[in-house]
Amino acid sequence: MGYTVRAMALRFLLATSILLAALPARAGMPSLRLTDVAQMRLGTISFFLVLFLVSAGAIMGLWNRLRRDLPRLPRLTYGASLAVVGLWGLLFILVLTMISGARELMTPGAWEPTGSTYTLKSQQPATTLPHAIGPERYLKLGELKSALWEYAASNDGRFPAHALDPAIVPAAWELPRPDTRTPVTRYDYFPGYRTTTADEALAMEPTGSGPTRLALLTDGRIVMTDTLRARPATGGTR
């Protein structure tokens, strides 16, 4: 009898709630509405809450199904299943936090926050490139840099004595060409430096490459020539 009364009361409350929600608001009546951001957050929380409750029910069902074959296992209630799922979630958060901390310790300053996650800082953002300098010019000079630094690593930190050294492939000295009909142009090269020398031009685009030329410094940076101090008149080779 008591169960029937409670069931009827619950049905009455549910029907009343649905009826009130369906009634249109009249002029002058208060109407409570959430903002778009609040509705989105409420929807997200509701989704994960339902997923949490469903996962707890699934865990309880699987555990009790396994209990049929292993009677020694204790029976798992729904409340205990909720506690198990919550504990697993907390452990996953702890593990992910430890992974993020270890990543930051191993590569300090290499990550930057992007919303709720982290991404690698870009070494050369595209927005910093001058409009007159295409990215292919940076990439081509970067290929020459790789070849020169590989040579220096095998020769006590010294760069090639001239631009015709057979250890460097000839294509590495050539500037990018828009098509095969364009004549081949080579970088100007300034020999006699070591990798420990700072702020000295090792190779640069020749005169006539454009209003802004690029230069490779002995410390590995690629800069525009208008940021360099005056270079000596001797030492350059084509």
C-alpha positions as CSV (number, residue, x, y, z in Angstrom):
1,M,0.0,0.0,0.0
2,G,2.8,2.4,1.0
3,Y,4.7,1.6,-2.2
4,T,1.6,2.4,-4.3
5,V,1.1,5.8,-2.6
6,R,4.7,6.7,-3.2
7,A,4.5,5.7,-6.8
8,M,1.4,7.7,-7.4
9,A,3.0,10.7,-5.7
10,L,6.0,10.5,-7.9
11,R,3.9,10.2,-11.0
12,F,1.9,13.2,-10.0
13,L,5.1,15.3,-9.4
14,L,6.5,14.2,-12.8
15,A,3.3,15.1,-14.6
16,T,3.1,18.4,-12.9
17,S,6.7,19.3,-13.8
18,I,6.2,18.4,-17.4
19,L,3.0,20.4,-17.6
20,L,4.6,23.5,-16.0
21,A,7.5,23.2,-18.4
22,A,5.2,23.1,-21.4
23,L,3.1,26.1,-20.4
24,P,4.1,29.3,-22.3
25,A,5.2,32.3,-20.3
26,R,2.7,35.1,-20.2
27,A,3.5,38.8,-20.3
28,G,4.9,40.0,-17.0
29,M,5.7,36.5,-15.8
30,P,9.3,35.9,-14.7
31,S,11.3,33.7,-17.1
32,L,14.6,32.3,-15.9
33,R,17.0,31.5,-18.8
34,L,20.7,30.5,-18.8
35,T,23.3,32.2,-21.1
36,D,24.6,30.2,-24.0
37,V,27.9,29.5,-22.2
38,A,26.1,28.3,-19.1
39,Q,23.8,26.1,-21.2
40,M,26.8,24.6,-22.9
41,R,28.6,23.9,-19.6
42,L,25.4,22.5,-18.1
43,G,25.0,20.2,-21.1
44,T,28.6,19.0,-20.8
45,I,28.3,18.4,-17.1
46,S,25.0,16.5,-17.6
47,F,26.6,14.4,-20.4
48,F,29.5,13.3,-18.2
49,L,27.2,12.8,-15.2
50,V,25.0,10.4,-17.2
51,L,28.1,8.7,-18.5
52,F,29.4,8.3,-15.0
53,L,26.2,6.8,-13.7
54,V,25.9,4.4,-16.7
55,S,29.6,3.3,-16.3
56,A,28.9,2.6,-12.6
57,G,25.9,0.4,-13.6
58,A,27.9,-1.4,-16.3
59,I,30.7,-2.1,-13.8
60,M,28.2,-3.4,-11.3
61,G,26.6,-5.7,-13.9
62,L,29.9,-7.1,-15.1
63,W,31.2,-7.7,-11.6
64,N,28.0,-9.5,-10.5
65,R,27.9,-11.5,-13.7
66,L,31.5,-12.6,-13.0
67,R,30.4,-13.5,-9.5
68,R,28.2,-16.3,-10.9
69,D,31.3,-18.2,-11.9
70,L,33.3,-17.1,-8.9
71,P,30.9,-17.3,-5.9
72,R,33.7,-16.2,-3.5
73,L,33.6,-12.7,-4.9
74,P,31.5,-10.3,-2.8
75,R,28.4,-8.8,-4.3
76,L,28.9,-5.3,-5.6
77,T,26.2,-2.7,-4.9
78,Y,25.5,0.3,-7.1
79,G,26.9,2.7,-4.4
80,A,30.1,0.7,-4.2
81,S,30.3,0.7,-8.0
82,L,30.0,4.5,-8.0
83,A,32.8,4.7,-5.5
84,V,35.0,2.4,-7.7
85,V,34.4,4.5,-10.9
86,G,35.1,7.7,-9.0
87,L,38.3,6.3,-7.6
88,W,39.5,5.3,-11.0
89,G,38.8,8.7,-12.4
90,L,40.8,10.4,-9.6
91,L,43.7,8.0,-10.3
92,F,43.6,8.8,-14.0
93,I,43.8,12.5,-13.2
94,L,46.7,11.9,-10.9
95,V,48.6,9.9,-13.6
96,L,48.0,12.5,-16.3
97,T,49.1,15.3,-14.0
98,M,52.3,13.4,-13.3
99,I,53.0,12.9,-17.0
100,S,52.5,16.6,-17.7
101,G,54.8,17.6,-14.9
102,A,57.5,15.2,-16.0
103,R,57.2,16.5,-19.6
104,E,57.7,20.1,-18.4
105,L,60.7,19.1,-16.3
106,M,62.4,17.3,-19.2
107,T,61.7,20.1,-21.7
108,P,61.5,23.3,-19.6
109,G,60.0,26.3,-21.5
110,A,59.2,24.2,-24.6
111,W,55.4,24.1,-23.9
112,E,52.9,26.9,-23.8
113,P,49.3,26.7,-22.5
114,T,46.6,26.6,-25.2
115,G,43.2,26.5,-23.5
116,S,43.1,23.6,-21.1
117,T,46.0,21.8,-22.9
118,Y,49.6,22.5,-23.8
119,T,51.3,22.7,-27.2
120,L,54.9,23.1,-28.4
121,K,56.2,26.6,-28.9
122,S,56.8,27.2,-32.6
123,Q,60.5,28.0,-33.3
124,Q,59.7,30.2,-36.3
125,P,56.1,31.5,-36.3
126,A,54.9,32.3,-39.8
127,T,53.6,35.7,-38.7
128,T,57.2,36.8,-38.0
129,L,58.4,36.2,-41.6
130,P,58.6,39.3,-43.7
131,H,56.2,39.4,-46.6
132,A,59.0,39.6,-49.1
133,I,60.7,36.5,-47.8
134,G,59.0,33.2,-48.6
135,P,59.4,30.2,-46.3
136,E,61.2,28.2,-49.0
137,R,64.2,30.6,-48.6
138,Y,64.4,29.9,-44.9
139,L,64.1,26.2,-45.5
140,K,66.8,26.2,-48.3
141,L,69.3,28.1,-46.1
142,G,68.4,25.7,-43.3
143,E,69.5,22.8,-45.5
144,L,72.9,24.4,-46.0
145,K,73.1,25.0,-42.3
146,S,72.5,21.3,-41.6
147,A,75.2,20.3,-44.1
148,L,77.8,22.8,-42.6
149,W,77.1,21.8,-39.0
150,E,77.4,18.1,-39.9
151,Y,80.8,18.9,-41.5
152,A,81.9,20.9,-38.5
153,A,81.0,18.1,-36.1
154,S,83.4,15.8,-37.9
155,N,86.2,18.4,-38.2
156,D,86.8,19.8,-34.7
157,G,84.2,22.5,-35.1
158,R,85.7,24.0,-38.3
159,F,83.7,24.8,-41.3
160,P,84.8,24.0,-44.9
161,A,87.8,26.0,-46.2
162,H,85.9,26.9,-49.4
163,A,82.5,26.4,-51.0
164,L,83.8,23.7,-53.4
165,D,84.6,21.2,-50.6
166,P,83.4,17.7,-51.9
167,A,82.0,16.9,-48.4
168,I,79.2,19.3,-49.1
169,V,76.9,18.4,-51.9
170,P,76.8,21.1,-54.6
171,A,73.0,21.4,-54.4
172,A,73.3,22.6,-50.8
173,W,75.0,25.8,-52.0
174,E,72.3,26.7,-54.6
175,L,69.4,29.1,-53.9
176,P,65.9,27.9,-54.6
177,R,64.7,28.5,-58.2
178,P,61.1,29.1,-59.3
179,D,61.7,27.0,-62.4
180,T,64.4,25.1,-64.3
181,R,64.9,28.0,-66.7
182,T,66.2,30.3,-63.9
183,P,70.0,30.3,-63.8
184,V,71.6,28.6,-60.8
185,T,72.7,31.1,-58.0
186,R,75.0,30.1,-55.2
187,Y,75.3,31.5,-51.6
188,D,78.1,33.8,-50.7
189,Y,80.4,31.9,-48.3
190,F,82.8,33.3,-45.7
191,P,85.3,30.6,-44.6
192,G,87.7,30.7,-41.7
193,Y,85.2,30.6,-38.8
194,R,84.4,28.0,-36.2
195,T,81.1,27.1,-34.6
196,T,82.1,28.9,-31.4
197,T,82.3,32.2,-33.2
198,A,79.3,34.4,-32.4
199,D,77.5,36.9,-34.6
200,E,79.6,36.4,-37.8
201,A,78.1,35.8,-41.2
202,L,79.0,32.3,-42.5
203,A,76.8,32.3,-45.6
204,M,74.3,34.7,-47.1
205,E,72.2,35.2,-50.2
206,P,74.1,37.2,-52.9
207,T,73.4,40.7,-54.0
208,G,70.3,40.8,-56.3
209,S,68.3,38.1,-54.4
210,G,65.8,40.8,-53.4
211,P,65.3,43.9,-51.3
212,T,66.0,41.7,-48.2
213,R,68.7,39.1,-48.0
214,L,69.1,36.2,-45.5
215,A,72.3,35.4,-43.8
216,L,73.4,32.3,-41.8
217,L,75.4,33.2,-38.7
218,T,78.1,31.0,-37.1
219,D,75.9,30.6,-34.0
220,G,73.3,28.9,-36.2
221,R,70.8,31.8,-36.4
222,I,69.2,32.8,-39.8
223,V,68.7,36.6,-39.9
224,M,68.1,39.4,-42.4
225,T,71.2,41.1,-43.6
226,D,70.0,44.5,-42.5
227,T,70.5,43.4,-38.9
228,L,74.2,42.6,-39.4
229,R,77.1,45.0,-38.8
230,A,79.3,45.8,-41.8
231,R,81.1,42.8,-43.2
232,P,84.7,42.8,-44.4
233,A,85.1,43.2,-48.1
234,T,87.3,40.1,-48.4
235,G,86.6,36.5,-47.7
236,G,83.4,35.9,-49.7
237,T,83.2,33.2,-52.3
238,R,80.6,32.3,-54.8
